[in-house]
Every structure is written in C-alpha cells, then in structure tokens.
Amino acid sequence: MLVNREEPDLAPLWWSLSLGACLGGNGTLIGASANVIVAGTAEKNGISLTFNHYLKIAFPLMIVSIIISHIYL
C-alpha cells in the first residue's frame, strides 16, 4: 500500500547552507581563501593587515549580512 506523502520544501535549507558558508567565511582573515590572498597582496604592497585589525572591521559586517540573510529566509 503506497502512501502519498508530500515532500518537504528543502529550498530554505539549501539557501541557509549556501548563505552561511559564503558569508560566514568573511568574518575572519582565515575564514575564506580570498581573504588570505588579499592579505598576502596587501603585505607585498607594504600594507600591514593583522588578524585583529581585519576581525574588528569584517566581523561586524559579517554579522549584519547574516542578519539580513536570516530576515530574507
């Protein structure tokens, strides 16, 4: 006997995973490979970019972007 069950909508789950992985890596210098490349390029050009300095600027921005994503979802 087959029971017709409606499949749950997984779109919000996939969006949460995608946005969390993408935006979550922006909070720290080593959170995403692009951040490490930017730090290396800045260092080659004589600009010192420390982990704490990056964290002070990027972490609040990451929190704001995640809050916006949460409201969207």
Backbone torsions as a table, in degrees:
resi	resn	phi	psi	omega
1	MET	NA	121.9	-179.0
2	LEU	-93.9	136.3	177.7
3	VAL	-109.9	127.6	180.0
4	ASN	-85.3	101.9	179.2
5	ARG	-107.4	138.5	177.8
6	GLU	-79.4	132.1	178.5
7	GLU	-72.4	142.2	178.9
8	PRO	-69.9	151.5	177.9
9	ASP	-77.8	113.2	-177.0
10	LEU	-95.1	0.5	-178.3
11	ALA	-57.9	-45.3	178.1
12	PRO	-61.7	-34.0	178.2
13	LEU	-65.6	-44.8	179.6
14	TRP	-66.2	-40.2	176.8
15	TRP	-63.8	-40.6	178.7
16	SER	-62.2	-44.7	179.0
17	LEU	-63.0	-46.0	-178.7
18	SER	-64.5	-49.3	-178.9
19	LEU	-67.5	-38.6	178.9
20	GLY	-64.5	-42.8	179.9
21	ALA	-69.2	-39.2	-178.2
22	CYS	-72.7	-51.3	-174.5
23	LEU	-80.6	-29.8	-178.6
24	GLY	-65.1	-30.1	179.8
25	GLY	-73.8	-12.6	-178.1
26	ASN	-81.9	-6.5	-174.5
27	GLY	-78.5	-27.2	-179.6
28	THR	-128.3	162.8	-178.0
29	LEU	-64.4	-34.5	-178.4
30	ILE	-99.9	10.8	-178.3
31	GLY	-74.2	-25.0	180.0
32	ALA	-142.3	147.5	-177.7
33	SER	-64.4	-31.9	178.1
34	ALA	-62.4	-35.0	178.9
35	ASN	-65.2	-39.5	179.3
36	VAL	-66.6	-39.2	178.7
37	ILE	-64.8	-42.7	177.9
38	VAL	-62.6	-41.2	178.9
39	ALA	-63.8	-40.3	177.7
40	GLY	-66.2	-41.4	178.5
41	THR	-66.3	-40.8	177.8
42	ALA	-63.0	-41.6	179.5
43	GLU	-62.1	-40.3	178.4
44	LYS	-64.8	-28.0	-180.0
45	ASN	-95.2	13.0	174.3
46	GLY	83.3	15.0	179.1
47	ILE	-105.8	120.9	-180.0
48	SER	-85.1	122.2	180.0
49	LEU	-123.4	100.3	-178.2
50	THR	-86.3	162.5	179.5
51	PHE	-60.9	-45.5	-178.0
52	ASN	-67.1	-38.6	178.2
53	HIS	-64.3	-44.8	177.9
54	TYR	-62.2	-43.1	-178.8
55	LEU	-60.7	-41.9	-179.0
56	LYS	-62.2	-33.1	-178.6
57	ILE	-90.4	-46.5	-170.8
58	ALA	-79.5	-34.2	-175.5
59	PHE	-63.6	-45.8	176.9
60	PRO	-62.1	-36.9	177.9
61	LEU	-65.7	-37.6	177.1
62	MET	-64.0	-42.4	179.0
63	ILE	-61.0	-43.6	178.8
64	VAL	-61.9	-45.0	-179.5
65	SER	-66.3	-35.0	177.2
66	ILE	-70.6	-37.2	176.2
67	ILE	-63.4	-42.7	177.6
68	ILE	-62.2	-41.5	177.7
69	SER	-64.5	-38.4	178.4
70	HIS	-63.3	-42.0	178.3
71	ILE	-64.8	-39.3	179.1
72	TYR	-61.1	-43.1	-178.5
73	LEU	-73.3	NA	NA
